[in-house]
Amino acid sequence: MQNNPYQSLIDALIDGDRDKAYQSASELLKSGIPKERIVVEGIHKAMEMLDGKCTAEQFNLLELMLTGRAVSTVIDLLYKGDQSGVASRETIVLAALEGDIHDLGKSIVKTVLMGKGYRTVDCGKDVTIEKIVETAKKEGAKAICISGLISSVMPQIKRLKPSLEEAGCGDIAVLAGGAALKQATAEVLNVDYVGITAFDAGKYIDTLLGYSHDQS
């Protein structure tokens, strides 16, 4: 029976083994597999498995940190060449909301957007709505990407668009994604779009701002 070609990478990421993850991703690239497929079938699958373990009983911060380092190593391998140029497109703000210390998904979205030429402003994790609105207004952002692993951030994200309206920048699009948020609809979260994968955000923003999907 044919083994899953991404399984070695998935296992390495879950184990937090940076060297093995780098080697596995390198082999996938050499075999001609596009980097987008490596992200979706390898990194995303590993993150989904890890997300499933992040319950109150099983949450393991060290495990999450080790996986994060391994993911960063693979992302650097896949996209380091794409990030060397000067940003030529509009500004996008990214953040993980207050109470959420998970930012692996946000980091991948950031890398994808940078690869497309967008200027990204990363507010980090555990960020308040007020800080996100302030940053987006100051930086002249066209969109805000919010990542959420835990469902407790959902009431916060519902406040984001009204807060933007109050600040006079209600035209800024709000996108949501992550294990907790992708289970809800855009209407429920009061956002413009909910993405399933990191690439969904980039494609939506491309369409919103009038670009073709010419980069993965």
N, CA, C and O of each residue as an XYZ file, in Angstrom:
864
protein
N       0.852     -1.200      0.000
C       0.000      0.000      0.000
C       0.887      1.248      0.000
O       1.873      1.325      0.732
N       0.521      2.211     -0.824
C       1.301      3.441     -0.942
C       1.162      4.277      0.322
O       0.053      4.575      0.765
N       2.300      4.652      0.896
C       2.272      5.489      2.095
C       1.946      6.929      1.728
O       2.196      7.367      0.605
N       1.392      7.652      2.672
C       1.140      9.076      2.490
C       2.490      9.780      2.351
O       3.303      9.719      3.273
N       2.749     10.446      1.223
C       4.060     11.076      1.023
C       4.358     12.190      2.025
O       5.511     12.580      2.210
N       3.302     12.699      2.670
C       3.477     13.795      3.622
C       3.610     13.307      5.064
O       3.846     14.108      5.968
N       3.461     11.993      5.286
C       3.399     11.483      6.650
C       4.679     11.738      7.438
O       4.629     12.054      8.627
N       5.821     11.601      6.777
C       7.091     11.837      7.461
C       7.186     13.277      7.958
O       7.658     13.531      9.066
N       6.731     14.216      7.127
C       6.736     15.622      7.519
C       5.751     15.856      8.658
O       6.072     16.545      9.626
N       4.558     15.290      8.548
C       3.546     15.454      9.597
C       4.074     14.940     10.931
O       3.945     15.610     11.956
N       4.670     13.748     10.915
C       5.194     13.149     12.148
C       6.296     14.015     12.748
O       6.353     14.213     13.962
N       7.167     14.526     11.886
C       8.278     15.354     12.372
C       7.770     16.643     13.012
O       8.296     17.085     14.033
N       6.754     17.238     12.412
C       6.188     18.476     12.965
C       5.512     18.213     14.304
O       5.698     18.973     15.254
N       4.741     17.161     14.382
C       4.062     16.820     15.634
C       5.089     16.542     16.735
O       4.883     16.901     17.895
N       6.193     15.900     16.357
C       7.248     15.590     17.330
C       8.118     16.803     17.660
O       8.908     16.771     18.605
N       7.966     17.876     16.870
C       8.798     19.054     17.085
C      10.237     18.848     16.666
O      11.141     19.502     17.186
N      10.455     17.933     15.720
C      11.803     17.602     15.254
C      12.137     18.474     14.040
O      11.745     18.167     12.914
N      12.860     19.553     14.285
C      13.146     20.515     13.210
C      13.997     19.918     12.098
O      13.731     20.151     10.919
N      15.019     19.150     12.467
C      15.917     18.585     11.458
C      15.186     17.613     10.532
O      15.346     17.650      9.312
N      14.380     16.744     11.144
C      13.628     15.776     10.341
C      12.582     16.482      9.496
O      12.348     16.094      8.351
N      11.944     17.522     10.047
C      10.933     18.269      9.302
C      11.567     18.942      8.081
O      11.001     18.921      6.988
N      12.741     19.534      8.277
C      13.456     20.193      7.182
C      13.807     19.181      6.093
O      13.622     19.440      4.904
N      14.320     18.019      6.521
C      14.711     16.986      5.567
C      13.502     16.471      4.787
O      13.567     16.296      3.570
N      12.409     16.231      5.493
C      11.202     15.721      4.843
C      10.645     16.719      3.833
O      10.260     16.340      2.727
N      10.601     17.994      4.216
C      10.106     19.030      3.305
C      11.025     19.180      2.092
O      10.554     19.382      0.973
N      12.311     19.082      2.315
C      13.276     19.171      1.218
C      13.061     18.051      0.209
O      13.123     18.272     -1.000
N      12.809     16.848      0.715
C      12.577     15.701     -0.168
C      11.292     15.873     -0.970
O      11.232     15.503     -2.142
N      10.269     16.434     -0.337
C       9.016     16.677     -1.048
C       9.218     17.700     -2.170
O       8.697     17.536     -3.273
N       9.975     18.748     -1.876
C      10.269     19.754     -2.897
C      11.035     19.143     -4.070
O      10.725     19.408     -5.232
N      12.033     18.327     -3.756
C      12.862     17.697     -4.796
C      12.047     16.755     -5.661
O      12.372     16.533     -6.827
N      10.980     16.198     -5.086
C      10.142     15.274     -5.852
C       9.167     16.009     -6.770
O       8.422     15.385     -7.525
N       9.182     17.342     -6.697
C       8.346     18.144     -7.584
C       7.001     18.549     -7.015
O       6.172     19.099     -7.740
N       6.761     18.292     -5.732
C       5.501     18.679     -5.112
C       5.496     20.184     -4.849
O       6.439     20.694     -4.244
N       4.466     20.908     -5.283
C       4.411     22.367     -5.084
C       4.398     22.723     -3.594
O       3.876     21.975     -2.767
N       4.972     23.857     -3.278
C       5.058     24.262     -1.875
C       3.679     24.442     -1.244
O       3.509     24.196     -0.050
N       2.684     24.872     -2.042
C       1.336     25.030     -1.485
C       0.792     23.694     -1.009
O       0.148     23.627      0.038
N       1.042     22.624     -1.764
C       0.568     21.304     -1.356
C       1.293     20.835     -0.095
O       0.702     20.168      0.754
N       2.552     21.181      0.021
C       3.317     20.804      1.220
C       2.724     21.485      2.449
O       2.634     20.889      3.522
N       2.323     22.740      2.276
C       1.717     23.474      3.396
C       0.354     22.875      3.756
O       0.077     22.610      4.926
N      -0.487     22.666      2.751
C      -1.852     22.197      2.998
C      -1.875     20.757      3.494
O      -2.555     20.448      4.473
N      -1.129     19.868      2.821
C      -1.187     18.439      3.151
C      -0.219     18.040      4.263
O      -0.385     16.998      4.898
N       0.793     18.876      4.491
C       1.756     18.566      5.531
C       1.578     19.404      6.776
O       1.200     18.892      7.830
N       1.852     20.697      6.658
C       1.790     21.584      7.823
C       0.374     21.699      8.370
O       0.159     21.581      9.576
N      -0.592     21.930      7.483
C      -1.973     22.084      7.961
C      -2.483     20.817      8.635
O      -3.160     20.887      9.661
N      -2.164     19.668      8.066
C      -2.611     18.409      8.665
C      -2.006     18.226     10.047
O      -2.687     17.795     10.977
N      -0.723     18.555     10.182
C      -0.063     18.438     11.486
C      -0.693     19.383     12.494
O      -0.897     19.020     13.653
N      -1.002     20.601     12.050
C      -1.618     21.573     12.945
C      -3.005     21.130     13.384
O      -3.392     21.327     14.536
N      -3.755     20.529     12.456
C      -5.085     20.038     12.801
C      -5.004     18.944     13.865
O      -5.819     18.896     14.786
N      -4.014     18.074     13.724
C      -3.838     17.013     14.709
C      -3.451     17.596     16.061
O      -3.922     17.137     17.102
N      -2.597     18.602     16.039
C      -2.186     19.237     17.284
C      -3.341     20.024     17.899
O      -3.530     20.015     19.115
N      -4.108     20.700     17.052
C      -5.266     21.456     17.534
C      -6.239     20.540     18.277
O      -6.825     20.922     19.290
N      -6.397     19.332     17.753
C      -7.311     18.392     18.356
C      -6.891     17.955     19.747
O      -7.710     17.490     20.539
N      -5.610     18.110     20.035
C      -5.096     17.731     21.358
C      -5.115     18.892     22.336
O      -4.914     18.708     23.536
N      -5.355     20.084     21.819
C      -5.278     21.273     22.669
C      -6.580     21.510     23.425
O      -7.222     22.548     23.263
N      -6.955     20.559     24.235
C      -8.109     20.714     25.104
C      -7.608     21.076     26.492
O      -6.403     21.067     26.745
N      -8.502     21.385     27.361
C      -8.117     21.753     28.725
C      -7.336     20.635     29.400
O      -6.445     20.898     30.208
N      -7.671     19.370     29.068
C      -7.019     18.241     29.709
C      -5.666     17.925     29.087
O      -4.753     17.467     29.774
N      -5.536     18.172     27.782
C      -4.346     17.725     27.074
C      -3.411     18.848     26.646
O      -2.336     18.575     26.110
N      -3.787     20.093     26.866
C      -2.979     21.213     26.378
C      -1.541     21.134     26.888
O      -1.305     21.021     28.091
N      -0.607     21.194     25.984
C       0.805     21.079     26.321
C       1.556     22.212     25.636
O       1.823     22.160     24.435
N       1.892     23.234     26.412
C       2.530     24.417     25.845
C       3.885     24.088     25.222
O       4.215     24.617     24.161
N       4.671     23.232     25.858
C       5.991     22.867     25.329
C       5.844     22.186     23.974
O       6.593     22.471     23.040
N       4.870     21.283     23.878
C       4.637     20.581     22.617
C       4.276     21.569     21.515
O       4.754     21.460     20.386
N       3.433     22.526     21.856
C       3.027     23.545     20.892
C       4.210     24.392     20.449
O       4.335     24.720     19.269
N       5.076     24.745     21.389
C       6.251     25.562     21.072
C       7.226     24.808     20.175
O       7.772     25.380     19.232
N       7.448     23.530     20.464
C       8.368     22.730     19.655
C       7.834     22.564     18.238
O       8.587     22.649     17.268
N       6.534     22.328     18.126
C       5.934     22.225     16.800
C       6.050     23.560     16.066
O       6.323     23.592     14.866
N       5.844     24.641     16.780
C       5.969     25.963     16.174
C       7.352     26.210     15.596
O       7.481     26.772     14.508
N       8.374     25.800     16.307
C       9.750     25.955     15.814
C       9.974     25.113     14.565
O      10.625     25.551     13.617
N       9.428     23.901     14.574
C       9.586     23.022     13.411
C       8.842     23.590     12.205
O       9.345     23.557     11.082
N       7.633     24.113     12.449
C       6.859     24.732     11.369
C       7.618     25.920     10.789
O       7.680     26.081      9.571
N       8.188     26.740     11.641
C       8.942     27.916     11.181
C      10.126     27.502     10.314
O      10.444     28.167      9.328
N      10.771     26.407     10.684
C      11.905     25.907      9.907
C      11.468     25.522      8.497
O      12.148     25.837      7.520
N      10.331     24.841      8.398
C       9.831     24.423      7.089
C       9.365     25.627      6.272
O       9.623     25.704      5.071
N       8.681     26.561      6.926
C       8.220     27.765      6.228
C       9.414     28.550      5.670
O       9.362     29.054      4.548
N      10.480     28.649      6.455
C      11.682     29.342      5.978
C      12.238     28.656      4.738
O      12.665     29.319      3.792
N      12.231     27.333      4.747
C      12.720     26.572      3.591
C      11.859     26.835      2.362
O      12.382     27.040      1.266
N      10.545     26.830      2.540
C       9.633     26.955      1.405
C       9.550     28.367      0.843
O       9.413     28.546     -0.368
N       9.632     29.370      1.713
C       9.306     30.733      1.285
C      10.407     31.770      1.463
O      10.185     32.950      1.189
N      11.577     31.361      1.911
C      12.601     32.372      2.192
C      12.935     33.213      0.969
O      13.222     34.404      1.097
N      12.902     32.613     -0.209
C      13.194     33.369     -1.423
C      12.115     34.371     -1.745
O      12.392     35.427     -2.314
N      10.868     34.048     -1.382
C       9.748     34.939     -1.703
C       9.705     36.168     -0.814
O       9.074     37.167     -1.157
N      10.387     36.097      0.348
C      10.303     37.186      1.306
C      11.451     38.188      1.172
O      11.546     39.128      1.961
N      12.312     37.996      0.191
C      13.495     38.842      0.088
C      13.208     40.179     -0.587
O      13.965     41.136     -0.427
N      12.109     40.242     -1.344
C      11.821     41.463     -2.071
C      11.111     42.499     -1.230
O      10.688     42.233     -0.105
N      10.988     43.696     -1.803
C      10.282     44.776     -1.125
C       8.789     44.621     -1.361
O       8.361     44.339     -2.480
N       8.003     44.802     -0.322
C       6.553     44.686     -0.453
C       6.040     45.712     -1.458
O       6.388     46.891     -1.393
N       5.212     45.246     -2.384
C       4.714     46.122     -3.439
C       3.201     46.301     -3.388
O       2.635     47.065     -4.170
N       2.553     45.599     -2.472
C       1.101     45.667     -2.367
C       0.672     46.323     -1.047
O       1.498     46.780     -0.258
N      -0.629     46.353     -0.843
C      -1.203     47.044      0.311
C      -0.840     46.373      1.641
O      -0.261     45.287      1.678
N      -1.202     47.056      2.723
C      -0.867     46.592      4.073
C      -1.976     45.721      4.654
O      -3.158     46.052      4.564
N      -1.571     44.602      5.253
C      -2.479     43.696      5.932
C      -2.010     43.536      7.378
O      -0.829     43.292      7.625
N      -2.922     43.673      8.323
C      -2.592     43.496      9.742
C      -3.016     42.095     10.178
O      -4.087     41.619      9.802
N      -2.174     41.443     10.970
C      -2.471     40.107     11.472
C      -2.372     40.079     12.990
O      -1.581     40.815     13.579
N      -3.179     39.225     13.627
C      -3.128     39.114     15.084
C      -3.835     37.860     15.563
O      -4.724     37.338     14.891
N      -3.428     37.379     16.738
C      -4.178     36.375     17.490
C      -4.758     37.114     18.688
O      -4.044     37.839     19.380
N      -6.034     36.934     18.929
C      -6.742     37.740     19.919
C      -6.344     37.458     21.367
O      -5.751     36.428     21.688
N      -6.690     38.406     22.216
C      -6.364     38.326     23.629
C      -6.823     36.999     24.236
O      -7.972     36.589     24.073
N      -5.902     36.340     24.939
C      -6.192     35.056     25.546
C      -5.734     33.880     24.705
O      -5.703     32.746     25.184
N      -5.376     34.141     23.449
C      -4.939     33.085     22.535
C      -3.438     33.203     22.300
O      -2.966     34.190     21.736
N      -2.697     32.197     22.733
C      -1.240     32.233     22.578
C      -0.777     31.399     21.392
O       0.419     31.163     21.222
N      -1.720     30.954     20.577
C      -1.414     30.116     19.425
C      -1.244     31.002     18.197
O      -2.164     31.737     17.838
N      -0.085     30.946     17.549
C       0.086     31.796     16.367
C       0.739     31.082     15.187
O       1.279     31.734     14.293
N       0.695     29.747     15.175
C       1.290     29.015     14.060
C       0.554     29.331     12.760
O       1.175     29.629     11.739
N      -0.780     29.262     12.812
C      -1.560     29.541     11.611
C      -1.351     30.962     11.122
O      -1.215     31.200      9.922
N      -1.326     31.904     12.052
C      -1.107     33.305     11.686
C       0.245     33.477     10.997
O       0.366     34.236     10.036
N       1.241     32.783     11.485
C       2.582     32.896     10.899
C       2.608     32.381      9.466
O       3.306     32.931      8.614
N       1.838     31.317      9.203
C       1.778     30.788      7.841
C       1.057     31.758      6.921
O       1.505     32.013      5.803
N      -0.062     32.298      7.392
C      -0.799     33.289      6.591
C       0.099     34.483      6.279
O       0.117     34.976      5.151
N       0.828     34.935      7.264
C       1.755     36.056      7.076
C       2.767     35.740      5.986
O       3.038     36.576      5.125
N       3.324     34.536      6.020
C       4.323     34.143      5.029
C       3.727     34.105      3.632
O       4.350     34.564      2.674
N       2.514     33.555      3.514
C       1.849     33.495      2.217
C       1.597     34.902      1.670
O       1.829     35.164      0.490
N       1.125     35.796      2.524
C       0.856     37.169      2.094
C       2.132     37.897      1.685
O       2.144     38.650      0.711
N       3.205     37.665      2.437
C       4.491     38.262      2.076
C       4.966     37.741      0.723
O       5.516     38.487     -0.087
N       4.746     36.450      0.494
C       5.129     35.868     -0.779
C       4.374     36.477     -1.943
O       4.873     36.508     -3.068
N       3.157     36.968     -1.672
C       2.353     37.620     -2.706
C       2.709     39.092     -2.879
O       2.216     39.742     -3.801
N       3.556     39.620     -2.009
C       3.980     41.005     -2.130
C       3.282     41.979     -1.216
O       3.528     43.182     -1.303
N       2.407     41.495     -0.331
C       1.728     42.395      0.596
C       2.661     42.823      1.726
O       3.548     42.079      2.145
N       2.433     44.035      2.201
C       3.141     44.499      3.404
C       2.354     43.986      4.598
O       1.158     44.257      4.710
N       2.994     43.262      5.479
C       2.295     42.690      6.629
C       2.765     43.349      7.923
O       3.953     43.605      8.123
N       1.794     43.612      8.790
C       2.088     44.147     10.120
C       1.530     43.135     11.126
O       0.315     42.987     11.262
N       2.415     42.456     11.814
C       2.029     41.390     12.733
C       1.947     41.930     14.158
O       2.962     42.298     14.751
N       0.735     41.976     14.701
C       0.545     42.460     16.074
C       0.937     41.411     17.111
O       1.053     41.716     18.298
N       1.144     40.162     16.654
C       1.530     39.104     17.579
C       0.335     38.338     18.112
O      -0.712     38.271     17.467
N       0.499     37.762     19.294
C      -0.562     36.965     19.909
C      -1.010     37.607     21.210
O      -0.324     38.468     21.761
N      -2.182     37.175     21.701
C      -2.732     37.711     22.948
C      -2.946     39.224     22.832
O      -2.582     39.980     23.732
N      -3.543     39.658     21.711
C      -3.677     41.085     21.393
C      -5.124     41.559     21.613
O      -6.074     40.856     21.271
N      -5.272     42.730     22.174
C      -6.608     43.280     22.424
C      -7.222     43.834     21.133
O      -6.512     44.186     20.192
N      -8.545     43.900     21.114
C      -9.264     44.490     19.987
C      -8.809     45.936     19.782
O      -8.611     46.380     18.652
N      -8.650     46.649     20.867
C      -8.251     48.062     20.783
C      -6.905     48.228     20.092
O      -6.718     49.139     19.284
N      -5.971     47.341     20.416
C      -4.640     47.400     19.813
C      -4.703     47.093     18.318
O      -4.009     47.724     17.521
N      -5.528     46.133     17.945
C      -5.663     45.769     16.541
C      -6.247     46.935     15.742
O      -5.749     47.269     14.667
N      -7.300     47.547     16.271
C      -7.937     48.678     15.589
C      -6.960     49.845     15.462
O      -6.853     50.466     14.404
N      -6.261     50.132     16.536
C      -5.289     51.224     16.532
C      -4.208     50.992     15.482
O      -3.843     51.906     14.743
N      -3.702     49.769     15.423
C      -2.642     49.444     14.465
C      -3.143     49.520     13.030
O      -2.472     50.076     12.160
N      -4.330     48.958     12.786
C      -4.880     48.955     11.430
C      -5.111     50.376     10.919
O      -4.837     50.680      9.759
N      -5.616     51.236     11.794
C      -5.869     52.622     11.403
C      -4.565     53.358     11.145
O      -4.437     54.079     10.156
N      -3.605     53.175     12.029
C      -2.311     53.849     11.900
C      -1.569     53.419     10.646
O      -0.942     54.241      9.979
N      -1.639     52.124     10.323
C      -0.868     51.579      9.202
C      -1.603     51.668      7.864
O      -1.041     51.326      6.824
N      -2.846     52.123      7.887
C      -3.611     52.218      6.651
C      -3.917     50.861      6.048
O      -3.851     50.686      4.831
N      -4.252     49.903      6.895
C      -4.484     48.531      6.445
C      -5.739     48.419      5.581
O      -6.713     49.144      5.782
N      -5.698     47.507      4.628
C      -6.859     47.196      3.799
C      -7.637     46.015      4.360
O      -8.823     45.844      4.076
N      -6.949     45.195      5.168
C      -7.607     44.021      5.738
C      -6.926     43.632      7.041
O      -5.763     43.959      7.277
N      -7.679     42.924      7.883
C      -7.159     42.397      9.139
C      -7.412     40.896      9.140
O      -8.531     40.448      8.889
N      -6.375     40.125      9.423
C      -6.506     38.671      9.505
C      -6.383     38.248     10.964
O      -5.363     38.491     11.609
N      -7.439     37.610     11.476
C      -7.466     37.167     12.861
C      -7.385     35.653     12.921
O      -8.143     34.958     12.244
N      -6.463     35.139     13.734
C      -6.310     33.706     13.930
C      -6.833     33.328     15.305
O      -6.587     34.032     16.285
N      -7.565     32.197     15.379
C      -8.096     31.771     16.669
C      -8.061     30.266     16.844
O      -8.657     29.535     16.052
N      -7.380     29.798     17.858
C      -7.359     28.370     18.180
C      -8.445     28.021     19.179
O      -9.038     26.944     19.110
N      -8.706     28.932     20.109
C      -9.648     28.638     21.188
C     -10.968     29.373     20.978
O     -10.991     30.526     20.548
N     -12.069     28.685     21.291
C     -13.399     29.242     21.024
C     -13.729     30.446     21.900
O     -14.643     31.207     21.583
N     -13.004     30.624     22.985
C     -13.308     31.742     23.891
C     -13.033     33.105     23.264
O     -13.450     34.127     23.809
N     -12.334     33.139     22.120
C     -12.066     34.428     21.471
C     -13.219     34.860     20.571
O     -13.208     35.983     20.067
N     -14.199     34.010     20.359
C     -15.282     34.340     19.435
C     -16.058     35.595     19.824
O     -16.361     36.402     18.946
N     -16.393     35.797     21.099
C     -17.082     37.048     21.453
C     -16.251     38.281     21.141
O     -16.796     39.334     20.811
N     -14.932     38.154     21.244
C     -14.056     39.288     20.942
C     -14.093     39.634     19.460
O     -14.226     40.799     19.086
N     -13.976     38.616     18.626
C     -13.920     38.899     17.192
C     -15.222     39.527     16.703
O     -15.214     40.292     15.739
N     -16.343     39.212     17.359
C     -17.610     39.831     16.983
C     -17.606     41.338     17.233
O     -18.377     42.082     16.626
N     -16.728     41.774     18.133
C     -16.627     43.200     18.463
C     -15.732     43.969     17.502
O     -15.735     45.200     17.499
N     -14.959     43.244     16.680
C     -13.936     43.919     15.879
C     -14.515     44.885     14.851
O     -14.085     46.036     14.778
N     -15.482     44.435     14.057
C     -16.034     45.328     13.033
C     -16.734     46.544     13.645
O     -16.538     47.654     13.152
N     -17.542     46.380     14.700
C     -18.130     47.575     15.333
C     -17.063     48.530     15.862
O     -17.232     49.748     15.806
N     -15.966     47.978     16.375
C     -14.877     48.818     16.886
C     -14.201     49.568     15.752
O     -13.800     50.720     15.919
N     -14.074     48.927     14.603
C     -13.503     49.594     13.434
C     -14.420     50.724     12.961
O     -13.956     51.803     12.592
N     -15.715     50.462     12.980
C     -16.696     51.486     12.586
C     -16.578     52.711     13.499
O     -16.571     53.850     13.031
N     -16.487     52.459     14.791
C     -16.386     53.545     15.764
C     -15.122     54.368     15.556
O     -15.102     55.569     15.823
N     -14.063     53.708     15.075
C     -12.782     54.389     14.856
C     -12.723     55.072     13.497
O     -11.717     55.692     13.151
N     -13.810     54.956     12.722
C     -13.838     55.613     11.420
C     -13.140     54.852     10.320
O     -12.775     55.430      9.297
N     -12.949     53.553     10.518
C     -12.284     52.756      9.476
C     -13.043     51.449      9.252
O     -12.461     50.364      9.219
N     -14.345     51.586      9.101
C     -15.196     50.431      8.892
C     -15.044     49.784      7.531
O     -15.614     48.721      7.282
N     -14.267     50.421      6.628
C     -14.072     49.842      5.303
C     -12.969     48.788      5.295
O     -12.740     48.154      4.265
N     -12.291     48.589      6.403
C     -11.231     47.575      6.488
C     -11.884     46.198      6.582
O     -12.733     45.969      7.443
N     -11.491     45.286      5.701
C     -12.054     43.935      5.706
C     -11.487     43.130      6.872
O     -10.329     43.297      7.254
N     -12.316     42.263      7.425
C     -11.891     41.406      8.532
C     -12.021     39.948      8.111
O     -13.095     39.498      7.711
N     -10.911     39.214      8.208
C     -10.874     37.801      7.858
C     -10.549     36.997      9.107
O      -9.771     37.444      9.950
N     -11.135     35.820      9.229
C     -10.896     34.966     10.385
C     -10.501     33.572      9.931
O     -10.889     33.121      8.853
N      -9.723     32.893     10.769
C      -9.326     31.527     10.475
C      -8.741     30.886     11.714
O      -8.545     31.547     12.734
N      -8.463     29.594     11.625
C      -7.940     28.879     12.779
C      -8.913     27.814     13.244
O     -10.075     27.808     12.839
N      -8.446     26.921     14.085
C      -9.238     25.754     14.483
C     -10.602     26.100     15.034
O     -11.589     25.440     14.708
N     -10.673     27.132     15.869
C     -11.956     27.487     16.484
C     -12.823     28.301     15.538
O     -14.023     28.050     15.428
N     -12.235     29.264     14.859
C     -13.007     30.207     14.057
C     -13.507     29.618     12.748
O     -14.568     30.014     12.266
N     -12.767     28.679     12.157
C     -13.185     28.144     10.863
C     -14.413     27.244     10.976
O     -14.986     26.847      9.961
N     -14.817     26.922     12.194
C     -16.025     26.126     12.397
C     -17.286     26.989     12.326
O     -18.395     26.464     12.224
N     -17.116     28.308     12.378
C     -18.255     29.226     12.377
C     -18.392     29.909     11.010
O     -17.464     29.890     10.201
N     -19.546     30.504     10.771
C     -19.759     31.235      9.524
C     -19.339     32.691      9.701
O     -19.170     33.178     10.819
N     -19.175     33.368      8.574
C     -18.813     34.784      8.618
C     -19.908     35.587      9.310
O     -19.622     36.555     10.015
N     -21.165     35.185      9.109
C     -22.291     35.894      9.729
C     -22.247     35.756     11.248
O     -22.456     36.730     11.971
N     -21.978     34.562     11.720
C     -21.930     34.319     13.167
C     -20.806     35.113     13.819
O     -20.976     35.655     14.912
N     -19.650     35.183     13.145
C     -18.493     35.880     13.707
C     -18.518     37.383     13.434
O     -17.721     38.134     13.995
N     -19.444     37.821     12.563
C     -19.517     39.228     12.172
C     -18.226     39.681     11.493
O     -17.672     40.731     11.819
N     -17.754     38.861     10.535
C     -16.564     39.193      9.756
C     -16.916     39.113      8.272
O     -18.025     38.724      7.906
N     -15.961     39.485      7.429
C     -16.207     39.457      5.989
C     -15.946     38.091      5.372
O     -16.531     37.740      4.347
N     -15.063     37.323      6.001
C     -14.676     36.047      5.387
C     -14.067     35.128      6.432
O     -13.347     35.582      7.321
N     -14.356     33.826      6.325
C     -13.732     32.810      7.171
C     -12.999     31.832      6.266
O     -13.610     31.216      5.393
N     -11.689     31.685      6.468
C     -10.885     30.807      5.641
C     -10.633     29.460      6.303
O     -10.561     29.360      7.528
N     -10.501     28.438      5.486
C     -10.198     27.094      5.985
C      -8.690     26.864      6.024
O      -8.166     26.326      6.999
N      -7.998     27.268      4.969
C      -6.541     27.129      4.937
C      -5.888     28.509      4.893
O      -6.555     29.520      4.672
N      -4.582     28.533      5.105
C      -3.836     29.796      5.086
C      -3.908     30.461      3.719
O      -3.839     31.686      3.621
N      -4.044     29.672      2.671
C      -4.068     30.224      1.323
C      -5.397     30.880      0.989
O      -5.469     31.726      0.097
N      -6.454     30.492      1.704
C      -7.766     31.089      1.451
C      -7.747     32.593      1.702
O      -8.345     33.364      0.951
N      -7.055     33.002      2.763
C      -6.982     34.428      3.096
C      -6.326     35.202      1.968
O      -6.808     36.264      1.574
N      -5.228     34.672      1.448
C      -4.530     35.344      0.362
C      -5.384     35.472     -0.882
O      -5.381     36.516     -1.533
N      -6.116     34.420     -1.219
C      -6.965     34.445     -2.414
C      -8.115     35.439     -2.247
O      -8.470     36.163     -3.177
N      -8.689     35.458     -1.035
C      -9.791     36.402     -0.792
C      -9.286     37.844     -0.901
O      -9.938     38.688     -1.516
N      -8.138     38.120     -0.308
C      -7.581     39.475     -0.349
C      -7.208     39.861     -1.777
O      -7.416     41.003     -2.188
N      -6.654     38.908     -2.535
C      -6.348     39.174     -3.946
C      -7.603     39.645     -4.683
O      -7.584     40.644     -5.402
N      -8.691     38.902     -4.485
C      -9.958     39.239     -5.154
C     -10.487     40.590     -4.668
O     -10.937     41.417     -5.461
N     -10.427     40.793     -3.370
C     -10.909     42.036     -2.767
C     -10.189     43.250     -3.331
O     -10.805     44.288     -3.571
N      -8.884     43.118     -3.541
C      -8.083     44.255     -3.982
C      -7.788     44.257     -5.468
O      -7.047     45.105     -5.966
N      -8.380     43.287     -6.183
C      -8.272     43.315     -7.644
C      -7.042     42.689     -8.238
O      -6.629     43.055     -9.338
N      -6.438     41.739     -7.523
C      -5.265     41.022     -8.042
C      -5.676     39.642     -8.506
O      -6.643     39.070     -8.005
N      -4.931     39.106     -9.474
C      -5.169     37.729     -9.900
C      -4.429     36.801     -8.954
O      -3.486     37.215     -8.280
N      -4.861     35.533     -8.904
C      -4.224     34.562     -8.023
C      -2.979     33.998     -8.717
O      -2.937     32.829     -9.101
N      -1.977     34.852     -8.864
C      -0.814     34.426     -9.638
C       0.309     33.887     -8.775
O       1.336     33.454     -9.298
N       0.133     33.905     -7.468
C       1.184     33.406     -6.596
C       0.560     32.502     -5.558
O      -0.544     32.765     -5.081
N       1.261     31.437     -5.206
C       0.779     30.524     -4.172
C       1.508     30.729     -2.889
O       1.232     30.044     -1.905
